[in-house]
Amino acid sequence: MKVIEKQSSVLTNWEVLNIVREQRGEYDGSDGTGRTRPMPSNLSRILSDVEAQLTEKSSPLAGAHKYRSDAIRTLYVRTRDAGFEIEKAEMLMIFNLRPKSLAELDTIMEELDSRYDEAKQEELLAIVSECLGPLGDGEQEPPEEREGTDWKHDRHRQGGAEIGLDGEKLDKAMADVSLTGNGA
């Protein structure tokens, strides 16, 4: 096989899953031709591995997912009409990961806090939920963040001891630094 154009386009996980299922259908006759033929074992293994990875329990594609062929375009149009300027790579990640919380959205979009206030971020999550479907049957809302979750209150800091995550003794100045307090 020869590569004609390097990365001429990118595919979502949903599109890859559909290609995997179409490939399997070409061999087992479920593609509408009714023709069955033996599948090479290496192809079978690759298709099974890719499908298992894309439909694992934590994936938005697990079970009876809500993704449809027009969902990508609908999500793009709705976010654009709402005034969001989302990069192509960010849109791909939103579609693939289907963020359910602001924390998940923050890991996907670069400089989210400086680009949009919290109300706009919530609006974006609502649009994602409308376009890609609400939480699945087995999914639950992520737990709310609790107070005191910075590293100073971590289980590694036994009894308030000045011990780092790797067991090293911290000096007093370092022990009082809060990761959430200095923007890290």
Secondary structure as UniProt FT lines:
FT   TURN            6..7
FT   HELIX           13..28
FT   TURN            30..33
FT   HELIX           41..54
FT   TURN            57..58
FT   TURN            60..61
FT   TURN            69..70
FT   HELIX           71..81
FT   TURN            82..83
FT   HELIX           88..97
FT   HELIX           102..108
FT   TURN            110..111
FT   HELIX           112..115
FT   HELIX           118..132
FT   TURN            137..138
FT   TURN            147..148
FT   HELIX           151..153
FT   TURN            155..156
FT   HELIX           158..160
FT   TURN            165..166
FT   HELIX           172..175
FT   TURN            179..183
//
